[in-house]
Amino acid sequence: MCSDKDVSREKTYQGRDELTKLFKELAIGIMVIDALTLVVASLAIFGNSLVCHIILKSKFVKKTAFNYVLLNLAILDAITSILFVYKALLDGPLYIEGKGDGIMGVYNQSHVGAEIMCKIKLSLRIGPRATPAFLLLIAYERYKAIVTPLSRRTGGTFNRKVKVAILLCWFLGLLVVVIFILSTNVGKKGCFSIIAQWFNPTIFNITVVVLCFLLPTAVMSVLYYKVIKTIREDEQFQFQAAVQGARAR
């Protein structure tokens, strides 16, 4: 007969086997996600590079304010995609079992190199922070073009106001990234945040969500609602004019 110790050991071994199996399945899942990330990010880099080439080189594309905003958004998406590739490589092919991502492999050789890699990884935050600002600028540009076309003195060409707005979009995205970069360091366990006593992460996260997501979404909803309303009113006006013209005949 088996003793209680033997039964306990058998259960322990079974638990270890199940845990090992779970970790292997989790590792396979992470590898699949990293592979999909690499594919999608590579396609995004190619697509956005193509958009930039068309806007800058094509003779058939006018140098309008809308196209310049679209150009900067494509550049931002391309940069974000490159950073996604970088992160996927760190978490996938460069991952060191028992130590962590590729940054930990460099940490044992060069602390400065690992710190730079850690800060580059955090630069991925520029995409989610700056993209809403560019989308809001595009919505405003469409609003001006459709709802108030007579107020566009430059006829949609690139002007100083649009240039300032584009620079502001980049500034907002870079501001958040710089805050994270300055408050992050690297250690034996990976990247970690250096939080000052006055800094409140909850308030900071709520502020970012409100300013980068909720507020732009609300403003864009109002702008596009007015655009759709103007288009429908214009269609109704044209339809009524066509009916009156047909009756006059």
C-alpha positions in Angstrom: 0.0 0.0 0.0 1.1 3.5 -0.8 1.9 5.7 2.2 0.6 9.3 2.6 4.0 10.7 1.7 3.9 8.8 -1.6 0.4 10.0 -2.4 1.5 13.6 -1.5 4.6 13.3 -3.8 2.5 12.0 -6.6 0.0 14.9 -6.3 3.0 17.3 -6.2 4.5 15.8 -9.4 1.1 16.0 -11.1 0.7 19.6 -10.1 4.1 20.4 -11.4 3.4 18.7 -14.7 0.1 20.6 -15.1 1.9 23.8 -14.3 4.6 23.1 -16.8 2.0 22.2 -19.4 0.2 25.5 -18.7 3.4 27.5 -19.0 4.2 25.8 -22.3 0.7 26.6 -23.7 1.0 30.2 -22.4 4.4 30.5 -24.1 3.0 29.1 -27.4 0.1 31.6 -27.2 2.6 34.5 -26.6 4.7 33.3 -29.6 1.5 33.3 -31.8 0.6 36.8 -30.6 4.1 38.1 -31.3 4.1 36.5 -34.7 0.8 38.2 -35.6 2.1 41.5 -34.2 5.1 41.3 -36.4 2.9 40.6 -39.5 0.3 43.3 -38.8 3.0 45.9 -37.8 5.0 45.1 -41.0 1.9 45.6 -43.1 1.2 48.9 -41.3 4.7 50.1 -41.9 4.4 49.3 -45.6 0.9 50.8 -45.9 1.8 54.0 -44.1 5.1 54.4 -46.0 3.0 54.1 -49.2 0.6 56.8 -48.0 3.6 59.1 -47.3 5.1 58.4 -50.7 1.8 59.2 -52.5 1.2 62.4 -50.7 4.8 63.7 -51.1 5.6 62.5 -54.6 2.3 62.1 -56.5 1.5 65.0 -58.9 -2.2 64.2 -58.7 -2.4 64.7 -54.9 -3.0 68.3 -53.9 -1.0 69.8 -51.0 -4.1 70.5 -48.9 -4.2 70.9 -45.1 -6.1 67.6 -44.9 -3.4 65.7 -46.8 -0.7 67.2 -44.6 -2.5 66.1 -41.5 -3.0 62.7 -43.0 0.7 62.6 -43.8 1.7 63.3 -40.2 -0.8 60.6 -39.0 0.8 58.1 -41.4 4.3 59.0 -40.1 3.0 58.5 -36.5 1.5 55.1 -37.4 4.6 54.0 -39.1 6.8 55.0 -36.1 4.3 53.2 -33.7 4.4 50.1 -35.9 8.2 50.0 -35.9 8.1 50.3 -32.1 5.6 47.4 -32.0 8.0 45.3 -34.1 10.8 46.2 -31.6 8.6 45.2 -28.6 7.5 41.9 -30.3 11.2 41.0 -30.9 12.1 41.7 -27.3 9.2 39.6 -26.0 9.6 36.8 -28.7 12.8 35.8 -30.4 15.0 37.8 -28.0 13.2 36.5 -24.8 15.5 34.7 -22.4 13.8 32.0 -20.3 14.2 32.6 -16.6 15.4 36.2 -17.1 12.9 38.1 -19.1 12.7 40.0 -22.4 15.7 40.9 -24.6 16.5 43.9 -22.4 17.6 41.5 -19.6 20.0 39.8 -22.0 21.7 43.2 -22.6 21.5 44.2 -18.9 24.2 41.8 -17.8 26.6 43.2 -20.4 25.7 46.9 -20.4 23.5 48.7 -17.9 23.4 51.8 -20.1 22.4 49.8 -23.2 19.6 48.1 -21.3 18.4 51.5 -20.0 18.3 52.9 -23.5 16.4 49.8 -24.8 13.9 50.2 -21.9 13.2 53.8 -22.7 12.8 53.0 -26.4 10.3 50.4 -25.5 8.3 53.0 -23.5 8.2 55.3 -26.6 5.5 53.0 -27.9 3.1 55.1 -25.8 3.4 58.0 -28.3 0.9 56.3 -30.7 -2.1 56.0 -28.4 -1.5 59.5 -27.0 -0.9 61.5 -30.2 -3.3 59.6 -32.6 -6.5 61.0 -31.0 -5.2 64.5 -31.4 -4.5 63.9 -35.1 -8.0 62.3 -35.6 -9.5 65.3 -33.9 -7.7 67.6 -36.2 -8.9 65.6 -39.2 -12.5 65.9 -38.0 -12.1 69.6 -37.5 -10.7 70.0 -41.0 -13.6 68.0 -42.5 -16.0 70.2 -40.5 -14.4 73.4 -41.8 -14.5 72.1 -45.4 -18.1 71.0 -45.4 -20.0 73.0 -42.8 -18.2 76.4 -43.2 -16.5 76.2 -46.6 -16.6 80.0 -47.2 -14.5 80.7 -44.1 -11.5 78.8 -45.6 -9.7 81.7 -47.1 -6.7 79.6 -48.2 -8.9 77.2 -50.1 -7.7 74.2 -48.1 -4.0 74.8 -48.7 -1.4 74.3 -46.0 -1.3 77.3 -43.7 0.3 78.5 -40.4 -2.7 77.5 -38.2 -2.6 73.9 -39.5 1.2 73.8 -39.0 0.8 74.9 -35.4 -2.0 72.4 -34.8 0.2 69.5 -36.2 3.1 70.6 -34.0 0.7 70.6 -31.0 -0.4 67.1 -31.8 3.2 65.9 -31.8 3.9 67.8 -28.6 1.0 66.2 -26.7 2.2 62.7 -27.7 5.8 63.4 -26.9 5.0 65.0 -23.5 3.5 61.8 -22.1 6.3 59.8 -23.5 9.0 62.0 -22.0 7.2 61.8 -18.6 7.4 58.0 -18.7 11.0 57.9 -20.0 12.2 60.2 -17.3 10.4 58.3 -14.6 11.6 54.8 -15.7 14.8 52.9 -15.0 16.0 49.4 -15.5 17.1 46.8 -12.9 17.7 43.1 -12.5 13.9 42.4 -12.8 13.4 44.7 -15.8 12.0 48.1 -16.4 10.5 49.8 -13.3 9.0 53.2 -12.6 10.7 55.8 -10.4 7.6 57.5 -8.9 8.0 60.8 -7.0 6.1 61.3 -3.7 3.9 64.0 -5.2 3.0 61.8 -8.2 -0.4 60.1 -8.1 -0.7 57.4 -10.8 -4.5 57.2 -10.5 -5.0 60.9 -11.1 -2.5 60.8 -14.0 -4.2 57.8 -15.6 -7.6 59.4 -15.3 -6.3 62.6 -16.8 -4.8 60.8 -19.7 -8.0 58.9 -20.4 -10.1 62.0 -20.3 -7.7 64.2 -22.4 -6.6 61.6 -24.9 -9.7 59.5 -25.4 -13.0 60.7 -23.8 -12.7 64.4 -24.7 -11.5 63.9 -28.3 -14.2 61.3 -28.9 -16.9 63.6 -27.6 -15.6 66.6 -29.8 -15.3 64.4 -32.9 -18.8 63.0 -32.4 -20.2 66.6 -32.4 -18.2 67.6 -35.4 -19.1 64.6 -37.5 -22.7 64.9 -36.4 -22.8 68.5 -37.8 -21.0 67.3 -41.0 -23.6 64.5 -41.6 -26.4 66.9 -40.8 -25.1 69.5 -43.3 -24.7 66.8 -46.0 -28.2 65.6 -45.5 -29.6 69.1 -45.5 -27.7 69.8 -48.8 -29.1 66.6 -50.3 -32.6 67.5 -49.3 -32.2 71.0 -50.7 -30.9 69.6 -54.0 -33.8 67.1 -54.1 -36.4 69.9 -53.5 -34.7 72.1 -56.2 -34.9 69.2 -58.7 -38.5 68.5 -57.9 -39.4 72.2 -58.3 -37.5 72.3 -61.6 -39.4 69.3 -62.8 -42.7 70.8 -61.9 -41.8 74.1 -63.6 -41.3 72.2 -66.8 
